Amino acid sequence: MSADIFRGVSDPEMLPLGSPVLQRKEGYREILQAWLKFDMAARLVWHGGDDVYGAGQRDIAALYEYWVFFRLLDIVAGIFELQKPAVEELIEKTGDGFGLKLKSGRHLAVKGSFESGGRKLLVEFGYNRTFSADKRRTKEGSWTKNMRPDYTLSLWPAEFEPEAAEAQELMVHVHFDAKYRVDRLTELFGSDDADAEERQEQRGTWKRADMLKMHAYRDAIRRTHGAYILYPGNDAPAKFAGFREILPGLGAFVMKPGNGDADLCKFLTDVVEHVCDRATSRERETYHVYRVHEEPAEYQVSQLIPEYETKSKRRHAPPVETSVLVGWCKDEKHLKWIRQSKLYNFRMDTAPGSLRLKPEIAGAKYLLLHGAGSNALPGLYRITSEGPRVISKDALVKKGYPHEPNHDHYLISDVELAAEFEGFEWDFTKLASRQKGRESAWPYHVSLAELMTVKRKL
């Protein structure tokens, strides 16, 4: 500036950014680009820096948490179609220039989508998302206390709003926590006397307490199907699957500059493919959870009930999901034929009293017989056939049916005495859904839960 050529040059009052010389001429163009970068950096205000630099010290854990966010954002952006460029989500104009929105304790969300051959998903990648305590099961949040994972990836079908996806168990939350903690001098300098866990801490590996926190996320935050630790260690990924599928699960992944993210990228890709698969066990499980909690239980079953089916030794289905077919028994001859032939027949036509094949009828597990005088026979018959089949009038007679059939065709099911309900007696008159009058001879169904409410105490 002290050179003779500059002495006659006045101070600049405007910057000719539109000058073709500055924009195009070699040398000038590079200087302009360098100045623009310097000027933008001077205008950027990062409030999150207060968390990292204070009193002349660096909080490495907070800095690691911020770095992981940007790296995760790059990975997520590579898998999903983000609605807006990440930079527009992160930078906002402030009175003193430009502000970086990223700050610990402040929720930041980036939304996108993913479409496979079988399902279109909406996606939200959130930083510092708080899941507030809420007792309503259909709402998002925690059923205990407020929870705030560092990063949350949420996926749900595009046909549903987020609220509806939560209510119908279609939302899938996967959480990540960044863990870089230096709590003791031995973690910095090492110690020959450190036990195994402390040696893990010295290497920057995940702690047992961190894994227990992942369990807390998995248990407390509704619709959480995975929770994972991100840490700057050197180990192979640790993945624990709740069942035989990738979700639900817990685990830990190494994430540090220069280490590569191949394992984490593959894991996220596998998670997306899993959520898009409509035939997974997790998909079936969440559907039944939704149906189970859709309405409160109608009956309370506190009576003794068999724990397993005698023949198969498999656990008994919940009584509320076990359908019992209620059928008419004309007389002793009819009862004797049922026991000997191990068959039970129903009318099949459009006349009143004919059996209508609703799912509860076709899938009934037991048969309760009742006759005149509003009395039910003791015990139950197990329906052993997979749904009723059609039999003609003549074929029914050939099987020794003791009465003259009045219809051309019938429905017939294979039955046998259910040993697990031997000796059970029923106060049939107290059955809430019992048919009365002429309709009492018509077949219908009740749940085993309802039937157990009229079991007589012996």
C-alpha positions in Angstrom: 0.0 0.0 0.0 3.0 2.3 0.4 4.0 1.9 -3.3 3.8 5.1 -5.4 1.0 3.6 -7.6 -1.4 3.5 -4.7 -0.8 7.0 -3.3 -3.2 8.6 -5.8 -5.9 6.0 -5.4 -8.9 7.1 -3.2 -10.7 4.8 -0.7 -13.3 2.4 -2.4 -16.9 3.5 -1.9 -18.4 0.5 -3.8 -17.4 -3.0 -4.7 -17.8 -3.7 -8.5 -18.9 -7.3 -8.1 -20.5 -7.2 -11.5 -17.3 -6.2 -13.3 -16.4 -8.6 -16.1 -12.7 -8.2 -15.2 -13.3 -9.4 -11.6 -15.6 -12.2 -12.7 -13.7 -13.5 -15.8 -10.1 -12.4 -16.0 -7.6 -14.9 -14.7 -6.0 -13.8 -11.4 -8.7 -11.3 -10.6 -11.3 -14.1 -10.6 -9.4 -16.2 -8.1 -8.9 -13.2 -5.8 -12.6 -12.4 -5.9 -13.5 -16.0 -5.0 -11.1 -16.0 -2.1 -12.5 -12.7 -0.8 -16.1 -13.9 -1.1 -15.3 -17.0 1.0 -13.6 -14.9 3.6 -16.5 -12.4 3.7 -19.1 -15.2 4.0 -17.1 -16.8 6.8 -16.9 -13.5 8.6 -20.6 -13.1 8.5 -21.4 -16.7 9.7 -22.5 -16.8 13.4 -22.5 -20.2 15.0 -24.3 -20.1 18.3 -23.3 -23.8 18.8 -19.7 -22.7 19.1 -20.6 -21.6 22.7 -21.0 -25.2 23.6 -17.6 -26.1 22.2 -15.3 -23.2 23.2 -15.7 -21.7 26.6 -13.1 -20.3 29.0 -10.3 -21.2 26.7 -11.2 -24.9 26.7 -12.6 -27.2 24.0 -15.5 -29.6 24.6 -14.4 -32.4 22.4 -17.7 -34.4 23.0 -19.8 -31.5 21.9 -17.6 -30.9 18.8 -17.9 -34.6 18.0 -21.6 -34.4 18.3 -21.8 -31.6 15.8 -19.5 -33.3 13.4 -21.5 -36.5 13.5 -24.6 -34.5 12.6 -23.1 -33.2 9.4 -21.7 -36.6 8.5 -25.1 -38.3 9.2 -26.8 -35.6 7.2 -24.6 -36.4 4.2 -25.3 -40.1 4.5 -29.1 -39.6 4.8 -29.1 -37.2 1.9 -27.3 -39.9 -0.2 -30.0 -42.4 0.6 -33.2 -40.3 0.6 -34.6 -37.6 -1.6 -34.5 -34.5 0.6 -37.1 -31.9 0.0 -34.7 -29.0 0.3 -30.9 -28.7 0.0 -29.3 -29.2 3.3 -27.5 -25.9 3.3 -30.9 -24.0 3.0 -32.1 -26.0 6.1 -29.0 -25.0 8.1 -28.3 -21.4 7.3 -30.7 -18.5 8.2 -30.3 -14.8 7.8 -29.7 -12.8 11.0 -29.2 -9.2 11.9 -25.4 -9.6 12.1 -25.0 -11.7 8.9 -25.9 -15.4 8.7 -26.6 -17.8 11.5 -26.0 -21.6 11.6 -29.1 -23.2 13.1 -27.2 -26.2 14.7 -27.1 -25.8 18.4 -27.2 -28.4 21.2 -30.7 -28.7 22.7 -32.4 -27.2 19.7 -34.5 -29.4 17.4 -33.6 -29.3 13.7 -35.4 -31.5 11.2 -34.7 -32.3 7.5 -37.5 -34.1 5.6 -37.3 -36.3 2.5 -38.8 -39.3 0.9 -37.8 -42.8 -0.4 -39.6 -44.9 -3.0 -39.0 -48.6 -3.7 -40.8 -51.0 -5.8 -43.2 -51.9 -3.0 -43.6 -48.8 -0.8 -43.1 -45.1 -0.7 -41.8 -43.7 2.5 -41.6 -40.2 4.0 -38.5 -39.6 6.1 -37.5 -37.1 8.7 -34.0 -36.8 10.0 -34.0 -34.9 13.3 -31.3 -33.5 15.6 -32.1 -33.1 19.3 -35.7 -34.1 18.8 -37.5 -34.2 22.2 -40.0 -37.0 22.8 -42.2 -35.6 25.5 -43.9 -37.7 28.1 -47.4 -38.5 27.0 -49.8 -41.1 28.4 -51.8 -41.4 25.2 -50.6 -44.4 23.4 -51.6 -43.1 19.9 -49.5 -40.0 20.2 -45.8 -39.6 19.6 -43.5 -39.4 22.6 -42.4 -41.3 25.7 -44.7 -43.1 28.1 -42.4 -42.4 31.1 -40.2 -39.2 31.0 -39.0 -36.8 28.3 -36.4 -38.4 26.1 -34.0 -36.6 23.7 -31.7 -38.7 21.5 -29.0 -36.9 19.6 -30.3 -37.9 16.2 -33.6 -39.6 15.1 -34.4 -41.1 11.7 -38.2 -41.5 11.4 -39.8 -43.4 8.5 -43.5 -44.0 7.7 -45.7 -44.7 4.6 -46.3 -41.7 2.4 -50.1 -42.4 2.4 -50.3 -41.5 6.1 -49.9 -38.2 8.0 -47.3 -38.6 10.8 -50.0 -38.5 13.5 -52.0 -41.3 11.8 -48.8 -43.3 11.3 -48.1 -43.0 15.0 -51.6 -44.0 16.0 -51.7 -47.0 13.7 -48.2 -48.3 14.7 -46.8 -47.6 11.2 -44.1 -45.1 12.4 -40.6 -46.4 12.7 -38.1 -44.4 14.8 -34.4 -45.3 14.8 -32.2 -43.3 17.2 -28.5 -42.5 17.4 -26.4 -41.1 20.2 -22.9 -39.6 19.7 -20.6 -40.8 22.5 -17.2 -39.2 23.0 -16.5 -38.8 26.7 -13.3 -38.0 28.5 -14.1 -38.4 32.2 -10.8 -39.3 33.8 -7.0 -38.7 33.4 -6.5 -42.4 32.8 -8.6 -42.0 29.7 -6.1 -39.5 28.3 -2.8 -41.2 29.5 -3.8 -44.8 30.0 -3.1 -47.1 33.0 -1.8 -50.6 33.4 -4.2 -51.1 36.3 -7.4 -50.2 34.4 -10.0 -52.9 34.2 -11.6 -54.0 30.9 -14.3 -51.3 30.9 -11.8 -48.5 31.6 -9.6 -49.8 28.8 -12.6 -49.6 26.5 -13.1 -46.0 27.5 -9.4 -45.2 26.8 -9.9 -46.5 23.3 -13.0 -44.4 22.9 -15.3 -47.5 22.7 -18.8 -47.5 23.9 -19.6 -48.0 27.6 -22.1 -50.4 29.1 -24.1 -47.4 30.5 -24.4 -46.1 27.0 -25.9 -49.4 25.8 -28.4 -49.3 28.7 -29.4 -45.8 27.5 -30.2 -47.3 24.1 -32.4 -49.8 25.9 -34.1 -46.9 27.6 -34.8 -45.2 24.2 -36.1 -48.5 22.8 -38.4 -49.1 25.7 -39.7 -45.6 26.5 -40.1 -43.9 23.2 -43.2 -45.3 21.4 -42.7 -46.9 17.9 -38.9 -47.0 18.5 -37.4 -50.0 16.6 -33.7 -49.3 16.9 -31.2 -47.4 19.0 -27.5 -47.2 18.2 -24.3 -45.6 19.6 -21.9 -43.7 17.3 -18.4 -43.5 18.8 -14.8 -42.8 17.6 -13.3 -46.2 18.3 -11.6 -48.9 16.3 -14.0 -51.9 16.7 -16.2 -53.7 14.3 -19.9 -52.8 14.5 -21.8 -54.3 17.4 -25.4 -55.2 16.3 -27.9 -56.9 18.5 -31.1 -58.0 16.9 -34.2 -58.5 19.0 -35.4 -61.3 16.7 -34.2 -62.7 13.4 -34.6 -59.4 11.5 -32.5 -56.2 11.5 -35.2 -54.4 13.5 -35.9 -54.2 16.3 -32.3 -53.9 17.4 -29.6 -52.1 19.4 -25.9 -51.6 18.7 -22.9 -49.4 18.1 -21.0 -48.1 15.0 -17.6 -46.6 14.7 -17.8 -43.1 13.3 -14.7 -40.8 13.0 -13.0 -38.6 10.4 -11.1 -40.7 7.9 -12.5 -44.0 9.1 -15.1 -44.5 6.4 -18.8 -45.1 6.9 -19.4 -48.2 4.9 -20.9 -50.2 7.7 -23.3 -47.5 8.8 -24.3 -46.7 5.2 -25.1 -50.4 4.6 -27.0 -50.6 7.8 -29.2 -47.6 7.0 -29.8 -49.0 3.5 -30.8 -52.4 5.0 -33.1 -50.6 7.5 -34.9 -48.8 4.6 -35.3 -52.1 2.6 -36.6 -53.8 5.8 -39.3 -51.0 6.4 -40.3 -51.3 2.7 -40.8 -55.0 3.0 -44.5 -55.6 3.8 -44.0 -59.3 4.7 -41.7 -58.9 7.7 -42.4 -60.3 11.2 -42.0 -56.7 12.5 -44.7 -55.5 10.1 -47.1 -58.3 11.3 -46.2 -57.6 15.0 -47.0 -53.9 14.8 -50.3 -54.6 13.0 -51.4 -56.8 15.8 -50.2 -54.4 18.5 -52.3 -51.7 16.8 -55.4 -54.0 16.7 -54.9 -55.1 20.3 -54.7 -51.6 21.6 -57.4 -50.2 19.3 -60.1 -51.0 21.9 -60.0 -51.9 25.6 -60.6 -55.4 26.6 -64.4 -56.2 26.8 -64.1 -59.1 29.3 -61.9 -59.9 32.2 -60.9 -63.6 32.4 -59.8 -64.4 35.9 -61.0 -68.0 35.9 -58.8 -71.0 35.5 -58.2 -71.7 31.8 -55.9 -74.2 30.1 -52.4 -73.0 29.4 -52.0 -75.1 26.3 -53.8 -77.3 23.8 -53.7 -80.9 25.0 -52.9 -82.4 21.6 -50.3 -80.0 20.3 -48.8 -78.8 23.6 -48.6 -75.3 22.2 -49.6 -72.4 24.3 -53.3 -71.5 24.1 -54.4 -68.6 22.1 -55.6 -65.6 24.1 -59.3 -66.2 25.0 -60.4 -62.9 23.4 -59.0 -64.1 20.1 -60.4 -67.6 20.3 -63.8 -68.1 18.6 -66.3 -70.6 19.9 -69.1 -71.8 17.7 -72.4 -72.3 19.5 -74.5 -75.1 17.9 -77.8 -76.7 18.5 -78.1 -80.3 19.7 -81.5 -81.8 19.0 -81.5 -84.8 21.4 -79.6 -87.7 22.8 -79.5 -89.5 19.4 -78.0 -86.4 17.8 -75.4 -86.1 20.6 -74.5 -89.8 20.3 -74.0 -89.4 16.6 -71.7 -86.3 17.1 -69.5 -88.2 19.5 -69.3 -91.3 17.4 -68.9 -89.8 14.0 -66.9 -86.8 15.3 -68.9 -84.6 12.9 -71.2 -81.6 13.4 -73.5 -80.3 10.6 -75.0 -76.9 9.9 -77.7 -75.7 7.5 -76.5 -74.3 4.2 -79.0 -72.2 2.3 -80.5 -68.7 2.5 -83.2 -69.6 4.9 -83.2 -68.2 8.5 -80.9 -70.2 10.8 -78.4 -71.1 8.0 -74.8 -70.6 8.9 -73.1 -67.5 7.5 -69.4 -68.0 7.0 -68.0 -65.0 8.8 -64.3 -65.1 9.6 -65.1 -65.9 13.3 -67.3 -68.8 12.1 -64.9 -70.3 9.6 -61.9 -69.9 12.0 -63.7 -71.1 15.2 -61.5 -73.3 17.4 -64.2 -74.9 19.6 -67.9 -75.9 19.5 -70.3 -75.4 22.4 -73.4 -77.6 22.2 -76.7 -76.5 23.7 -80.3 -77.9 23.6 -83.8 -77.2 24.8 -84.4 -75.5 28.2 -81.5 -73.1 27.7 -79.0 -75.6 28.8 -75.4 -76.1 27.5 -73.6 -79.4 27.5 -70.5 -79.6 29.7 -67.1 -79.2 28.2 -66.2 -78.1 24.6 -65.5 -79.8 21.3 -62.4 -78.9 19.4 -62.9 -78.2 15.7 -60.2 -80.2 14.0 -60.9 -79.4 10.4 -59.6 -76.2 8.7 -63.0 -74.7 8.1 -66.4 -76.4 7.3 -66.9 -78.3 4.0 -70.1 -79.0 2.0 -71.9 -82.4 2.3 -75.0 -83.5 0.5 -78.2 -84.7 2.1 -77.6 -88.3 0.9 -74.0 -88.3 2.1 -75.1 -87.1 5.5 -77.6 -90.0 5.7 -74.9 -92.5 4.7 -72.8 -91.3 7.7 -75.6 -92.4 10.0 -77.2 -89.1 10.7 -80.1 -90.1 13.1 -82.8 -87.7 11.7 -84.3 -87.1 8.2 -82.4 -84.1 6.7 -84.7 -81.3 5.5 -82.2 -79.6 3.2 -80.3 -80.7 0.1 -76.8 -79.6 1.4 -75.2 -78.9 4.7 -71.9 -77.6 6.0 -70.0 -80.1 8.2 -67.0 -79.8 10.5 -64.8 -82.4 12.1 -64.9 -82.2 15.9 -63.6 -84.1 19.0 -63.9 -83.6 22.7 -61.4 -81.0 24.0 -59.6 -82.7 26.9 -58.4 -79.3 28.2 -62.0 -78.3 28.9 -63.2 -81.6 30.3 -65.4 -81.0 33.3 -66.1 -77.3 32.5 -69.8 -76.4 33.0 -71.5 -73.3 31.7 -74.3 -71.2 33.1 -75.8 -70.7 29.6 -78.6 -68.4 30.7 -76.1 -65.7 31.7 -74.3 -65.7 28.3 -74.6 -62.1 27.1 -74.9 -62.8 23.4 -77.2 -65.9 23.8 -79.9 -66.1 21.1 -83.5 -66.3 22.4 -86.7 -67.7 21.2 -86.8 -69.4 17.8 -83.3 -68.0 17.1 -81.8 -69.9 19.9 -81.4 -72.9 17.6 -79.5 -70.9 15.0 -75.7 -71.2 15.0 -73.6 -68.2 16.1 -70.3 -67.5 17.7 -68.9 -66.1 21.0 -65.3 -65.5 22.2 -63.8 -67.8 24.7 -63.3 -64.8 26.9 -67.1 -64.2 27.0 -67.8 -67.9 27.5 -65.4 -68.0 30.5 -67.5 -65.3 32.3 -70.4 -67.9 32.6 -68.2 -70.8 33.8 -69.8 -72.4 36.8 -67.7 -72.7 39.9 -67.4 -76.4 40.8 
